[in-house]
């Protein structure tokens, strides 16, 4: 039996009207989209482009003005479908006076899990999202933004969903929290889950997504595999280690002799994210006490700088 696609939309349109019933905002216009099983698909676009509207339509939280959508072969919003999907909103409005452990257990009850299954599932999910024993015993009102995003993801995974819908999953996170969230998303893909995420942060989408769709003013302007869309086909790049000045000059001369226009012949640059994480991790490693170093004094002043 052929399994239905995780998401299929045809001409999906949402128009918001004013108090008098007049058309006011075309939030989404004629969206045609098909997601493949096991992929991470990113909806990319500026604020107001229709990303969150698309996710809300797929969840059945709002109704389409025109067109249709199917999620795992079912109409959005049906109880049978809700048992099979997980959702992380941009802002998780959870019960502030429950602890992290109680929160996951509460959602396990909503999905009808037994006591033993809830206990096992709660522990496994809190381990997965990186909330330690102290964090899971604290009330959510004491959580930082990063911890709130982690517990939000844990509750979205309580029912072991086939499809995950993530709305701005790295919103408000610092660079380390952002990297950890992206690693979690990639880990979930290895478990066979299909993931649809929306973001306006280009680097986040590039790092985790197999395919992307670019939205603007409710219109899908571009769709394709990330590596294909980013490939600059009229530029050839060579990377090598241990190249002397003489060898570099010879390579440049050979390229120019062959009629090529040499655009650059310099050392490559890393990304700011990679640099930031490398410096922070090097500093943390250097700060660890070791034989002959007083832990109260910390590492020598230049210990972290040497890792730049």
One Martini backbone bead per residue (centre of mass of N, CA, C, O) as a GRO file, in nm:
protein
  308
    1UNK     BB    1   0.095   0.037   0.023
    2UNK     BB    2   0.058   0.367  -0.030
    3UNK     BB    3   0.191   0.631   0.120
    4UNK     BB    4   0.123   0.922   0.225
    5UNK     BB    5   0.196   1.228   0.231
    6UNK     BB    6   0.262   1.446   0.475
    7UNK     BB    7   0.229   1.693   0.255
    8UNK     BB    8  -0.058   1.851   0.083
    9UNK     BB    9  -0.097   2.125  -0.147
   10UNK     BB   10  -0.377   2.312  -0.317
   11UNK     BB   11  -0.427   2.635  -0.349
   12UNK     BB   12  -0.355   2.762  -0.083
   13UNK     BB   13  -0.573   2.997   0.095
   14UNK     BB   14  -0.549   3.317   0.285
   15UNK     BB   15  -0.806   3.550   0.395
   16UNK     BB   16  -0.832   3.842   0.563
   17UNK     BB   17  -1.086   4.012   0.738
   18UNK     BB   18  -1.283   4.248   0.829
   19UNK     BB   19  -1.556   4.345   1.003
   20UNK     BB   20  -1.716   4.377   0.704
   21UNK     BB   21  -1.584   4.142   0.505
   22UNK     BB   22  -1.333   4.258   0.390
   23UNK     BB   23  -1.058   4.232   0.218
   24UNK     BB   24  -0.726   4.265   0.362
   25UNK     BB   25  -0.536   3.987   0.378
   26UNK     BB   26  -0.293   3.803   0.191
   27UNK     BB   27  -0.130   3.547   0.347
   28UNK     BB   28  -0.216   3.323   0.121
   29UNK     BB   29  -0.123   3.211  -0.226
   30UNK     BB   30  -0.146   2.927  -0.392
   31UNK     BB   31  -0.034   2.668  -0.241
   32UNK     BB   32   0.216   2.438  -0.365
   33UNK     BB   33   0.277   2.130  -0.175
   34UNK     BB   34   0.540   1.871  -0.116
   35UNK     BB   35   0.618   1.622   0.114
   36UNK     BB   36   0.868   1.412   0.222
   37UNK     BB   37   0.970   1.146   0.372
   38UNK     BB   38   1.227   1.234   0.605
   39UNK     BB   39   1.228   1.541   0.580
   40UNK     BB   40   1.360   1.876   0.578
   41UNK     BB   41   1.146   2.158   0.573
   42UNK     BB   42   1.176   2.502   0.470
   43UNK     BB   43   1.026   2.804   0.568
   44UNK     BB   44   1.107   3.103   0.402
   45UNK     BB   45   1.088   3.436   0.552
   46UNK     BB   46   0.958   3.708   0.631
   47UNK     BB   47   0.770   3.887   0.802
   48UNK     BB   48   0.451   3.815   0.668
   49UNK     BB   49   0.475   3.567   0.441
   50UNK     BB   50   0.312   3.280   0.563
   51UNK     BB   51   0.426   3.064   0.759
   52UNK     BB   52   0.229   3.047   1.003
   53UNK     BB   53  -0.024   3.010   0.835
   54UNK     BB   54   0.049   2.737   0.717
   55UNK     BB   55   0.067   2.582   0.985
   56UNK     BB   56  -0.224   2.645   1.084
   57UNK     BB   57  -0.364   2.502   0.847
   58UNK     BB   58  -0.236   2.215   0.900
   59UNK     BB   59  -0.367   2.210   1.203
   60UNK     BB   60  -0.663   2.355   1.204
   61UNK     BB   61  -0.673   2.653   1.340
   62UNK     BB   62  -0.740   2.735   1.049
   63UNK     BB   63  -0.913   2.840   0.756
   64UNK     BB   64  -0.956   2.817   0.434
   65UNK     BB   65  -1.048   3.003   0.152
   66UNK     BB   66  -0.871   2.813  -0.039
   67UNK     BB   67  -0.831   2.512  -0.116
   68UNK     BB   68  -0.605   2.238  -0.006
   69UNK     BB   69  -0.532   1.989   0.258
   70UNK     BB   70  -0.290   1.728   0.347
   71UNK     BB   71  -0.219   1.514   0.639
   72UNK     BB   72  -0.140   1.204   0.619
   73UNK     BB   73  -0.424   1.187   0.442
   74UNK     BB   74  -0.560   1.418   0.617
   75UNK     BB   75  -0.746   1.639   0.757
   76UNK     BB   76  -0.717   1.909   0.919
   77UNK     BB   77  -0.791   1.864   1.277
   78UNK     BB   78  -0.814   1.575   1.323
   79UNK     BB   79  -0.784   1.348   1.572
   80UNK     BB   80  -0.619   1.132   1.416
   81UNK     BB   81  -0.394   1.336   1.340
   82UNK     BB   82  -0.310   1.457   1.622
   83UNK     BB   83  -0.174   1.177   1.710
   84UNK     BB   84   0.073   1.220   1.463
   85UNK     BB   85   0.155   1.507   1.570
   86UNK     BB   86   0.379   1.791   1.610
   87UNK     BB   87   0.404   2.112   1.807
   88UNK     BB   88   0.600   2.421   1.776
   89UNK     BB   89   0.567   2.716   1.877
   90UNK     BB   90   0.696   3.026   1.906
   91UNK     BB   91   0.503   3.024   2.164
   92UNK     BB   92   0.497   2.864   2.474
   93UNK     BB   93   0.186   2.794   2.646
   94UNK     BB   94   0.247   2.699   2.951
   95UNK     BB   95   0.244   2.581   3.267
   96UNK     BB   96   0.414   2.769   3.504
   97UNK     BB   97   0.359   2.567   3.777
   98UNK     BB   98   0.504   2.354   3.634
   99UNK     BB   99   0.713   2.125   3.578
  100UNK     BB  100   0.888   1.966   3.348
  101UNK     BB  101   0.787   1.683   3.427
  102UNK     BB  102   0.482   1.754   3.454
  103UNK     BB  103   0.439   1.848   3.165
  104UNK     BB  104   0.496   1.585   3.013
  105UNK     BB  105   0.294   1.414   3.174
  106UNK     BB  106   0.040   1.572   3.097
  107UNK     BB  107   0.058   1.512   2.787
  108UNK     BB  108   0.047   1.207   2.823
  109UNK     BB  109  -0.243   1.204   2.928
  110UNK     BB  110  -0.379   1.330   2.675
  111UNK     BB  111  -0.269   1.064   2.505
  112UNK     BB  112  -0.316   0.800   2.699
  113UNK     BB  113  -0.090   0.729   2.882
  114UNK     BB  114   0.056   0.538   3.090
  115UNK     BB  115   0.238   0.550   3.368
  116UNK     BB  116   0.490   0.399   3.272
  117UNK     BB  117   0.511   0.534   2.992
  118UNK     BB  118   0.537   0.824   3.100
  119UNK     BB  119   0.795   0.788   3.264
  120UNK     BB  120   0.973   0.697   3.029
  121UNK     BB  121   0.913   0.931   2.833
  122UNK     BB  122   0.997   1.167   3.009
  123UNK     BB  123   1.294   1.091   3.055
  124UNK     BB  124   1.377   1.067   2.755
  125UNK     BB  125   1.301   1.361   2.664
  126UNK     BB  126   1.472   1.521   2.871
  127UNK     BB  127   1.735   1.403   2.770
  128UNK     BB  128   1.717   1.488   2.473
  129UNK     BB  129   1.684   1.816   2.546
  130UNK     BB  130   1.878   1.877   2.807
  131UNK     BB  131   1.733   1.821   3.096
  132UNK     BB  132   1.807   1.811   3.402
  133UNK     BB  133   1.726   1.739   3.721
  134UNK     BB  134   1.694   2.035   3.808
  135UNK     BB  135   1.522   2.145   3.569
  136UNK     BB  136   1.277   1.935   3.588
  137UNK     BB  137   1.206   2.053   3.898
  138UNK     BB  138   1.126   2.315   3.777
  139UNK     BB  139   0.949   2.577   3.712
  140UNK     BB  140   0.857   2.744   3.424
  141UNK     BB  141   0.887   3.040   3.540
  142UNK     BB  142   1.220   2.978   3.566
  143UNK     BB  143   1.268   2.977   3.273
  144UNK     BB  144   1.435   3.009   3.009
  145UNK     BB  145   1.426   3.035   2.678
  146UNK     BB  146   1.582   2.774   2.620
  147UNK     BB  147   1.419   2.589   2.813
  148UNK     BB  148   1.141   2.642   2.680
  149UNK     BB  149   1.213   2.516   2.406
  150UNK     BB  150   1.275   2.235   2.515
  151UNK     BB  151   0.998   2.172   2.649
  152UNK     BB  152   0.838   2.219   2.390
  153UNK     BB  153   0.964   1.983   2.235
  154UNK     BB  154   0.890   1.758   2.430
  155UNK     BB  155   0.577   1.791   2.401
  156UNK     BB  156   0.585   1.739   2.083
  157UNK     BB  157   0.702   1.421   2.148
  158UNK     BB  158   0.513   1.242   2.323
  159UNK     BB  159   0.361   1.086   2.061
  160UNK     BB  160   0.559   1.010   1.846
  161UNK     BB  161   0.576   1.163   1.576
  162UNK     BB  162   0.581   1.179   1.225
  163UNK     BB  163   0.514   1.494   1.243
  164UNK     BB  164   0.684   1.812   1.245
  165UNK     BB  165   0.597   2.144   1.369
  166UNK     BB  166   0.813   2.434   1.336
  167UNK     BB  167   0.805   2.757   1.489
  168UNK     BB  168   1.071   2.910   1.535
  169UNK     BB  169   1.287   2.720   1.710
  170UNK     BB  170   1.528   2.965   1.760
  171UNK     BB  171   1.380   3.167   1.916
  172UNK     BB  172   1.584   3.354   2.142
  173UNK     BB  173   1.852   3.219   2.102
  174UNK     BB  174   2.156   3.144   2.150
  175UNK     BB  175   2.414   3.010   1.980
  176UNK     BB  176   2.419   2.748   2.150
  177UNK     BB  177   2.113   2.687   2.149
  178UNK     BB  178   2.088   2.680   1.842
  179UNK     BB  179   2.279   2.442   1.787
  180UNK     BB  180   2.127   2.236   1.966
  181UNK     BB  181   1.858   2.251   1.814
  182UNK     BB  182   1.970   2.159   1.540
  183UNK     BB  183   2.075   1.885   1.640
  184UNK     BB  184   1.798   1.778   1.723
  185UNK     BB  185   1.667   1.786   1.445
  186UNK     BB  186   1.868   1.593   1.310
  187UNK     BB  187   1.811   1.356   1.502
  188UNK     BB  188   1.509   1.321   1.427
  189UNK     BB  189   1.563   1.236   1.137
  190UNK     BB  190   1.707   0.961   1.211
  191UNK     BB  191   1.408   0.857   1.316
  192UNK     BB  192   1.208   0.934   1.054
  193UNK     BB  193   1.122   1.222   1.061
  194UNK     BB  194   0.911   1.476   0.966
  195UNK     BB  195   1.003   1.826   0.887
  196UNK     BB  196   0.847   2.142   0.955
  197UNK     BB  197   0.997   2.464   0.912
  198UNK     BB  198   1.013   2.795   1.035
  199UNK     BB  199   1.199   3.090   0.906
  200UNK     BB  200   1.424   3.397   0.903
  201UNK     BB  201   1.690   3.224   0.938
  202UNK     BB  202   1.920   3.133   0.719
  203UNK     BB  203   2.128   2.952   0.872
  204UNK     BB  204   1.930   2.746   0.993
  205UNK     BB  205   1.819   2.633   0.728
  206UNK     BB  206   2.088   2.551   0.592
  207UNK     BB  207   2.183   2.340   0.820
  208UNK     BB  208   1.899   2.133   0.813
  209UNK     BB  209   1.791   2.140   0.523
  210UNK     BB  210   1.691   1.989   0.224
  211UNK     BB  211   1.448   2.185   0.178
  212UNK     BB  212   1.304   2.486   0.025
  213UNK     BB  213   1.083   2.771   0.082
  214UNK     BB  214   1.005   3.091  -0.058
  215UNK     BB  215   0.844   3.357   0.105
  216UNK     BB  216   0.621   3.634  -0.017
  217UNK     BB  217   0.332   3.771   0.038
  218UNK     BB  218   0.213   3.455   0.012
  219UNK     BB  219   0.435   3.363  -0.195
  220UNK     BB  220   0.585   3.115  -0.385
  221UNK     BB  221   0.907   3.167  -0.531
  222UNK     BB  222   1.080   2.913  -0.410
  223UNK     BB  223   1.206   2.572  -0.486
  224UNK     BB  224   1.437   2.338  -0.320
  225UNK     BB  225   1.744   2.238  -0.291
  226UNK     BB  226   1.988   2.373  -0.120
  227UNK     BB  227   2.243   2.296  -0.290
  228UNK     BB  228   2.118   2.394  -0.562
  229UNK     BB  229   2.051   2.695  -0.487
  230UNK     BB  230   2.366   2.760  -0.387
  231UNK     BB  231   2.488   2.699  -0.649
  232UNK     BB  232   2.771   2.824  -0.831
  233UNK     BB  233   2.817   2.748  -1.166
  234UNK     BB  234   3.034   2.991  -1.263
  235UNK     BB  235   3.212   2.876  -1.015
  236UNK     BB  236   3.542   2.777  -0.921
  237UNK     BB  237   3.667   2.573  -0.642
  238UNK     BB  238   3.979   2.556  -0.458
  239UNK     BB  239   4.102   2.332  -0.199
  240UNK     BB  240   4.409   2.360   0.004
  241UNK     BB  241   4.698   2.241   0.157
  242UNK     BB  242   5.020   2.361   0.161
  243UNK     BB  243   5.040   2.629  -0.005
  244UNK     BB  244   5.247   2.801  -0.175
  245UNK     BB  245   5.322   3.089  -0.328
  246UNK     BB  246   5.420   2.957  -0.592
  247UNK     BB  247   5.175   2.771  -0.640
  248UNK     BB  248   4.960   2.988  -0.644
  249UNK     BB  249   5.074   3.144  -0.883
  250UNK     BB  250   5.054   2.906  -1.083
  251UNK     BB  251   4.748   2.866  -1.069
  252UNK     BB  252   4.665   3.147  -1.158
  253UNK     BB  253   4.816   3.145  -1.426
  254UNK     BB  254   4.671   2.898  -1.546
  255UNK     BB  255   4.386   3.015  -1.538
  256UNK     BB  256   4.445   3.269  -1.709
  257UNK     BB  257   4.561   3.105  -1.952
  258UNK     BB  258   4.258   2.963  -1.985
  259UNK     BB  259   4.047   3.225  -1.952
  260UNK     BB  260   4.013   3.297  -1.662
  261UNK     BB  261   3.850   3.466  -1.395
  262UNK     BB  262   3.998   3.577  -1.113
  263UNK     BB  263   3.837   3.639  -0.804
  264UNK     BB  264   4.007   3.438  -0.603
  265UNK     BB  265   4.322   3.397  -0.381
  266UNK     BB  266   4.237   3.281  -0.076
  267UNK     BB  267   4.147   3.247   0.232
  268UNK     BB  268   3.913   3.106   0.399
  269UNK     BB  269   3.605   3.154   0.569
  270UNK     BB  270   3.431   3.146   0.834
  271UNK     BB  271   3.186   3.149   1.059
  272UNK     BB  272   3.056   3.309   1.326
  273UNK     BB  273   2.945   3.060   1.465
  274UNK     BB  274   3.200   2.886   1.464
  275UNK     BB  275   3.378   3.084   1.615
  276UNK     BB  276   3.214   3.115   1.872
  277UNK     BB  277   3.206   2.814   1.958
  278UNK     BB  278   3.513   2.770   1.965
  279UNK     BB  279   3.583   2.981   2.183
  280UNK     BB  280   3.395   2.883   2.408
  281UNK     BB  281   3.501   2.588   2.425
  282UNK     BB  282   3.798   2.663   2.477
  283UNK     BB  283   3.746   2.820   2.739
  284UNK     BB  284   3.615   2.586   2.897
  285UNK     BB  285   3.855   2.393   2.875
  286UNK     BB  286   4.070   2.588   3.008
  287UNK     BB  287   3.897   2.609   3.290
  288UNK     BB  288   3.977   2.343   3.366
  289UNK     BB  289   4.103   2.165   3.598
  290UNK     BB  290   4.451   2.098   3.664
  291UNK     BB  291   4.743   1.994   3.723
  292UNK     BB  292   4.885   2.289   3.874
  293UNK     BB  293   4.591   2.427   3.892
  294UNK     BB  294   4.402   2.672   4.021
  295UNK     BB  295   4.065   2.689   4.012
  296UNK     BB  296   4.030   2.986   4.122
  297UNK     BB  297   4.220   3.119   3.895
  298UNK     BB  298   4.249   2.962   3.648
  299UNK     BB  299   4.358   3.027   3.354
  300UNK     BB  300   4.552   3.154   3.159
  301UNK     BB  301   4.502   3.445   2.981
  302UNK     BB  302   4.590   3.284   2.689
  303UNK     BB  303   4.429   3.013   2.658
  304UNK     BB  304   4.196   3.100   2.453
  305UNK     BB  305   4.349   3.264   2.229
  306UNK     BB  306   4.508   3.016   2.101
  307UNK     BB  307   4.217   2.917   1.951
  308UNK     BB  308   4.137   3.127   1.718
   0.00000   0.00000   0.00000
